Amino acid sequence: MTATASEMAAATPATRDRYVDLLRVASLATVVLGHWLMAAVGPDGMGNLLGIVPDLQPLTWAFQVMPVFFFVGGFSHALSYRSLTRTTDGPVYAAFLRARLQRLLRPTLVFVGVWTACALVVQLAGADRGPLAGAALRLVTQPLWFVGIYLAMVAFTPPLLTLHERHGWAAFAALAGAAALTDVLRFALGVPYVEFLNFAFVWLAVHQLGFLRADGRLTRPAVLAAAGLAGAALLVAYGPYPLSMVGMPGEKVSNMAPPTLALLCHGMWLVGAVQLLARPAAAWVARPRVWRGVVAANGIAMTAFLWHLTAMLAVYAGQMGLGLALPEPAGAAWWAQVPVRLLLAAALTGVLVAAFRRFEAPVRGGAGAGSGPRAALGITLCLLGILGLSTTGLGGLLEGHSATLIVLPVTAPAAIAMALGGWLLVERSASPRRVRLRG
């Protein structure tokens, strides 16, 4: 039987860093709210609110909080990997990957399976030509880029944790320097394709800050926040970087895809800012009622993230199905409808979470030492498959639609096959766990 949130909250050891759990929930909730607001559907189809009202783009400096989630991931991965090395005989890489992927990939692949079936039905019925249906099939998988990047962070945790333990802040500085060099090669020298390296350098640098927090080495958060904010402001003011910290349709340069040095500075400012809030927030989250809420939210956070766009698209579809007029986005009537849409989207997300939350539930038992190379191949296929699916979308399945992932063309069926095959490899790479006995 799965323990309830109240039981898990009551069993929480006093040594647990509860603020990290709060950050995980708060960052994903902020992303969900941002996506709901940015998806602006009007009479002419779906647009991006930040593109329609460019004056809102400075808000992304506060609401683009994915760096916080990846920072929290670094903290959690460090603790998890070290715990396995202390309690398991033999190499633990395969066991570590399997443990981290279970709660991430199972709900993701269920989401992909359900939406793929729906996409096939819609396309066989010829109903994918409408402005909302076509946009939905194209956009609903886009947030999966986050899952793909997170898988890469999991895969690189052991070697980068070793670098951190040997070099500390110098390991972060090396990744940040590599990100800066990549942008120089990209913008100053025009080296083709080099910009894609920053998918690794930028996000892994943010992840490395999580290692530093795990070891209590983020001792000057104000300096980190000030340096990051100043760096991002200077790069945007005097460099080739756009103001928005999220991707905008049609822009020649994006801070997000691929990530830039400006986005890394933005991540530094956010990490420093949340660290400054750590002491009062930790006292608040230690309250029993608050902690129970955080525990409950963490148990469904991934499911809610996966299905939140589905809920908002369903709200717009329902509005159209009832014959209610869709006002022009960003107009007075559109803004007046925002609270109602948000409430309906939250309610529908709750329904979807209730239906699919069981796939996010922890799996009992563990795995011990196993085949590291097989696990590495498996997670590589997983992250390429998930990233490929976020690029292709689910439109044009019957026509063989493809998109380019860096330099390689990929179709949605091929991406799904890679993700499934990689997951099976990781699942079968670890042997039954052998716990180290202490004498």
VOGU-3710 file (C-alpha; in Angstrom, 3 decimals, decimal comma):
1> mtatasemaa> 0,000/0,000/0,000  1,277/3,474/-0,889  1,758/5,784/2,075  -0,391/8,900/2,205  1,063/12,395/2,074  0,288/12,847/5,778  2,114/9,626/6,651  5,140/10,575/4,554  5,169/14,067/6,050  5,034/12,658/9,575
11> atpatrdryv> 7,893/10,254/8,791  10,180/12,951/7,374  13,534/12,966/9,197  14,509/16,201/10,877  17,676/16,377/8,761  15,802/16,640/5,436  16,252/19,911/3,559  12,571/20,728/3,118  13,243/24,012/1,376  14,554/22,088/-1,634
21> dllrvaslat> 11,229/20,241/-1,899  9,408/23,562/-1,725  11,584/24,957/-4,514  10,843/21,941/-6,699  7,094/22,405/-6,350  7,179/26,196/-6,624  9,335/26,196/-9,763  7,114/23,728/-11,619  3,979/25,587/-10,499  5,455/28,825/-11,855
31> vvlghwlmaa> 6,221/27,173/-15,196  2,673/25,820/-15,418  1,168/29,239/-14,706  3,476/30,852/-17,246  2,500/28,378/-19,963  -1,193/28,907/-19,251  -0,798/32,658/-19,634  1,428/32,511/-22,731  -0,938/30,215/-24,670  -3,118/32,934/-26,190
41> vgpdgmgnll> -5,817/31,528/-28,488  -7,898/33,985/-30,475  -10,057/34,070/-33,603  -6,985/33,577/-35,814  -5,487/30,652/-33,898  -2,896/30,265/-31,160  -0,248/32,852/-30,426  2,279/33,693/-27,728  1,235/36,434/-25,318  4,834/37,645/-24,983
51> givpdlqplt> 5,013/38,097/-28,742  1,689/39,926/-28,830  2,628/42,209/-25,922  6,439/42,590/-26,005  6,322/44,929/-22,987  5,645/41,835/-20,850  8,956/40,206/-21,759  10,876/41,649/-18,753  8,627/39,484/-16,567  10,517/36,446/-17,848
61> wafqvmpvff> 13,451/37,544/-15,678  11,375/36,501/-12,683  9,131/33,797/-14,130  11,624/31,782/-16,203  12,434/29,509/-13,288  13,565/26,301/-14,985  17,121/27,038/-13,751  15,802/26,691/-10,191  14,393/23,244/-10,964  17,673/22,091/-12,482
71> fvggfshals> 19,568/23,558/-9,502  17,333/21,518/-7,180  17,999/18,491/-9,379  21,741/18,837/-8,816  21,221/18,925/-5,062  18,984/15,835/-5,108  21,172/13,875/-7,507  24,251/14,442/-5,357  22,517/13,129/-2,248  20,957/10,174/-4,072
81> yrsltrttdg> 24,168/9,045/-5,758  26,200/9,326/-2,568  23,586/7,362/-0,649  23,752/4,536/-3,201  27,540/4,400/-3,092  27,416/4,072/0,703  24,824/1,285/0,804  25,343/-0,784/-2,355  28,139/-3,180/-3,264  29,811/-2,682/-6,624
91> pvyaaflrar> 29,341/0,023/-9,280  26,086/1,913/-8,811  25,740/3,854/-12,073  23,055/1,564/-13,506  21,142/1,506/-10,212  21,319/5,289/-9,955  19,962/5,795/-13,478  17,179/3,290/-12,961  16,096/4,858/-9,673  16,042/8,397/-11,070
101> lqrllrptlv> 14,240/7,411/-14,276  11,375/5,471/-12,739  9,381/8,451/-11,506  10,352/10,568/-14,491  9,931/8,334/-17,522  6,920/6,236/-16,560  4,484/9,187/-16,396  6,158/10,747/-19,442  5,765/7,656/-21,622  2,145/7,209/-20,505
111> fvgvwtacal> 1,499/10,841/-21,495  3,161/10,256/-24,870  1,188/7,048/-25,444  -2,175/8,655/-24,703  -1,480/11,687/-26,860  -0,127/9,565/-29,735  -3,321/7,514/-29,757  -5,402/10,707/-29,716  -3,299/12,212/-32,499  -3,829/9,154/-34,702
121> vvqlagadrg> -7,589/9,242/-34,135  -7,759/12,955/-34,898  -5,690/12,609/-38,069  -7,568/9,554/-39,324  -10,793/11,516/-38,868  -9,300/14,457/-40,784  -9,962/16,751/-37,832  -6,391/18,049/-37,524  -6,860/20,917/-39,970  -8,509/23,281/-37,512
131> plagaalrlv> -6,473/26,104/-35,971  -6,602/24,691/-32,443  -6,196/20,984/-33,250  -3,163/21,546/-35,447  -1,519/23,798/-32,874  -2,267/21,316/-30,097  -0,606/18,418/-31,915  2,406/20,585/-32,623  2,778/22,203/-29,209  1,672/19,661/-26,636
141> tqplwfvgiy> 5,015/17,821/-26,641  7,209/20,945/-26,632  7,586/21,066/-22,817  9,185/17,610/-23,004  12,502/19,336/-23,769  12,737/19,786/-20,012  12,522/16,016/-19,471  15,236/15,390/-22,067  17,615/17,906/-20,492  16,909/16,506/-17,045
151> lamvaftppl> 17,794/13,021/-18,303  21,132/14,384/-19,501  21,768/15,820/-16,043  21,047/12,439/-14,473  23,400/10,740/-16,930  26,280/13,147/-16,232  25,839/13,295/-12,449  28,536/10,719/-11,474  31,455/12,210/-13,460  30,486/15,811/-12,729
161> ltlherhgwa> 30,012/15,039/-9,047  33,528/13,632/-9,022  34,822/16,842/-10,623  32,932/18,858/-8,036  34,425/16,874/-5,165  37,924/17,481/-6,526  37,644/21,070/-7,698  34,538/22,661/-6,129  33,762/26,072/-7,592  36,401/25,564/-10,294
171> afaalagaaa> 34,247/22,841/-11,871  31,341/25,295/-12,137  33,688/27,960/-13,489  34,947/25,568/-16,168  31,412/24,861/-17,390  30,539/28,571/-17,317  33,718/29,368/-19,229  32,876/26,713/-21,815  29,431/28,297/-22,233  31,037/31,721/-22,745
181> ltdvlrfalg> 33,537/30,332/-25,268  30,713/28,625/-27,143  28,897/31,940/-27,516  32,085/33,627/-28,729  32,542/30,925/-31,359  28,877/31,251/-32,301  28,394/35,014/-32,449  31,871/36,401/-33,082  33,343/33,724/-35,344  30,201/32,201/-36,860
191> vpyveflnfa> 31,214/28,584/-36,221  28,268/26,447/-37,385  26,402/24,158/-34,968  28,663/25,045/-32,029  25,728/26,703/-30,254  24,192/23,295/-29,502  27,027/22,569/-27,059  25,408/25,038/-24,707  22,500/22,693/-24,138  25,088/20,848/-22,061
201> fvwlavhqlg> 27,359/23,605/-20,749  24,658/26,032/-19,574  22,291/23,574/-17,945  25,041/21,429/-16,433  26,600/24,555/-14,924  23,287/25,341/-13,198  23,105/21,697/-12,115  26,613/22,047/-10,660  25,355/24,828/-8,381  23,104/22,189/-6,828
211> flradgrltr> 26,190/20,133/-5,939  27,674/23,192/-4,261  24,519/23,669/-2,208  24,536/20,005/-1,184  27,983/20,561/0,331  27,081/23,883/1,957  29,349/25,880/-0,329  26,845/28,475/-1,564  27,810/30,778/1,262  27,504/34,130/-0,558
221> pavlaaagla> 24,181/34,047/-2,386  23,961/37,840/-2,612  27,213/37,918/-4,585  26,004/35,160/-6,892  22,662/36,896/-7,465  24,252/40,296/-8,084  26,868/38,895/-10,463  24,256/36,951/-12,396  21,816/39,839/-12,664  24,521/42,288/-13,703
231> gaallvaygp> 25,945/39,844/-16,221  22,566/39,124/-17,794  21,705/42,843/-17,966  25,015/43,743/-19,615  24,833/40,882/-22,109  21,292/41,815/-23,144  22,086/45,542/-23,301  25,318/45,288/-25,273  25,384/41,805/-26,778  23,392/39,868/-29,373
241> yplsmvgmpg> 21,010/38,475/-26,746  17,244/39,095/-26,711  15,421/40,499/-23,704  13,132/37,516/-23,202  14,476/34,600/-21,187  12,025/32,248/-22,906  11,877/31,374/-26,597  9,859/33,656/-28,848  8,305/32,669/-32,183  10,290/33,801/-35,202
251> ekvsnmappt> 13,250/35,249/-33,311  16,682/34,809/-34,895  18,415/34,355/-31,553  16,829/32,697/-28,530  18,192/32,623/-25,004  16,588/29,216/-24,564  17,094/27,129/-27,676  20,023/26,763/-27,652  20,750/28,274/-24,222  23,097/31,231/-24,048
261> lallchgmwl> 25,527/32,760/-21,598  22,804/35,303/-20,806  20,513/32,481/-19,663  23,298/31,068/-17,486  23,693/34,475/-15,833  19,927/34,555/-15,367  20,150/31,155/-13,689  22,892/32,422/-11,363  20,749/35,370/-10,331  17,758/33,121/-9,618
271> vgavqllarp> 19,794/30,601/-7,637  21,324/33,383/-5,560  17,892/34,922/-4,987  16,275/31,699/-3,779  19,253/31,039/-1,529  18,738/34,430/0,097  15,209/33,316/0,962  16,287/29,945/2,335  16,221/30,703/6,065  12,732/32,269/6,356
281> aaawvarprv> 11,288/29,840/3,810  12,734/26,842/5,663  11,079/28,012/8,874  7,764/28,386/7,043  7,873/24,983/5,318  8,715/23,300/8,634  5,145/23,970/9,787  3,274/20,639/9,722  0,367/21,815/7,566  2,647/23,515/5,027
291> wrgvvaangi> 4,958/20,500/4,874  2,039/18,135/4,260  0,997/20,299/1,328  4,534/20,285/-0,106  4,791/16,505/0,242  1,428/16,022/-1,475  2,349/18,405/-4,293  5,720/16,719/-4,854  3,936/13,406/-5,309  2,011/14,711/-8,324
301> amtaflwhlt> 4,251/17,492/-9,649  5,528/15,627/-12,711  2,052/14,432/-13,685  0,647/17,943/-13,357  3,488/19,354/-15,469  2,931/16,818/-18,231  -0,827/17,383/-18,491  -1,220/21,109/-17,772  -1,145/22,198/-21,422  -3,690/19,514/-22,269
311> amlavyagqm> -6,001/21,051/-19,674  -5,652/24,594/-21,021  -6,158/23,438/-24,613  -9,293/21,614/-23,452  -10,583/24,856/-21,915  -10,145/26,690/-25,207  -11,662/23,770/-27,140  -14,657/23,784/-24,821  -15,097/27,509/-25,321  -15,087/27,035/-29,088
321> glglalpepa> -17,350/23,973/-28,892  -19,952/25,946/-26,948  -19,899/28,655/-29,583  -18,466/31,252/-27,207  -16,518/34,001/-28,918  -12,740/33,972/-28,584  -11,661/37,581/-28,056  -8,466/38,993/-29,489  -5,555/38,007/-27,229  -4,336/40,710/-24,832
331> gaawwaqvpv> -7,493/42,779/-25,296  -9,719/43,817/-22,393  -12,184/40,965/-22,987  -9,346/38,441/-23,188  -7,836/39,592/-19,888  -11,274/39,524/-18,261  -11,552/35,833/-19,131  -8,101/34,937/-17,753  -9,191/34,157/-14,156  -11,977/31,874/-15,385
341> rlllaaaltg> -9,657/30,068/-17,797  -7,045/29,577/-15,091  -9,583/28,143/-12,653  -10,982/25,780/-15,287  -7,486/24,706/-16,376  -6,519/24,038/-12,758  -9,666/21,963/-12,233  -9,069/19,930/-15,401  -5,438/19,419/-14,467  -6,657/18,049/-11,146
351> vlvaafrrfe> -8,894/15,574/-12,970  -6,026/14,457/-15,201  -3,700/14,137/-12,226  -6,256/11,949/-10,456  -6,416/9,717/-13,536  -2,661/9,386/-14,133  -0,926/10,028/-10,810  -0,424/6,316/-10,116  2,253/6,215/-12,826  4,314/8,705/-10,809
361> apvrggagag> 4,095/6,706/-7,585  7,447/5,359/-6,332  8,246/1,742/-7,175  9,140/-0,413/-4,203  12,460/-2,155/-4,115  15,721/-1,118/-5,631  18,469/-2,300/-7,894  22,104/-2,949/-7,269  25,228/-2,940/-9,375  24,691/-3,686/-13,033
371> sgpraalgit> 25,851/-2,916/-16,541  26,983/0,691/-16,653  27,544/0,780/-20,444  24,080/-0,644/-21,106  22,517/1,898/-18,771  24,495/4,720/-20,424  23,306/3,640/-23,866  19,755/3,395/-22,577  19,620/6,869/-21,081  21,246/8,320/-24,219
381> lcllgilgls> 18,476/6,816/-26,343  15,886/8,087/-23,860  17,074/11,683/-23,899  17,463/11,734/-27,702  13,994/10,263/-28,101  12,336/12,701/-25,714  14,167/15,697/-27,187  13,270/14,507/-30,676  9,609/14,238/-29,760  9,611/17,719/-28,256
391> ttglgglleg> 10,918/18,960/-31,618  8,639/17,040/-33,980  5,324/17,217/-32,153  2,573/14,755/-33,013  1,213/16,384/-36,138  1,628/14,687/-39,496  2,071/11,189/-38,096  0,423/9,651/-41,142  2,474/11,772/-43,560  5,854/10,933/-42,021
401> hsatlivlpv> 6,440/14,454/-40,737  10,000/14,967/-39,476  11,978/17,705/-37,761  15,675/18,318/-37,259  17,254/17,503/-33,911  20,538/19,426/-34,104  21,627/17,929/-37,464  19,610/14,706/-37,658  16,080/14,409/-39,069  13,752/12,553/-36,706
411> tapaaiamal> 10,116/11,500/-36,873  7,762/11,139/-33,927  7,515/7,316/-34,240  11,309/7,024/-34,319  11,621/9,301/-31,289  9,057/7,273/-29,350  10,827/4,035/-30,262  14,164/5,429/-29,031  12,638/6,543/-25,726  10,936/3,199/-25,138
421> ggwllversa> 13,977/1,169/-26,141  16,258/3,269/-23,966  13,970/2,929/-20,964  13,925/-0,873/-21,339  17,722/-0,934/-21,516  18,019/1,083/-18,309  15,394/-1,043/-16,555  17,259/-4,240/-17,433  20,733/-2,902/-16,780  20,625/-3,179/-12,981
431> sprrvrlrg> 20,678/-6,405/-10,993  18,767/-7,026/-7,736  20,137/-4,772/-5,076  22,741/-6,076/-2,623  22,880/-3,876/0,441  26,267/-3,537/2,073  26,265/-5,022/5,565  27,861/-3,049/8,357  29,768/-5,008/10,936
//
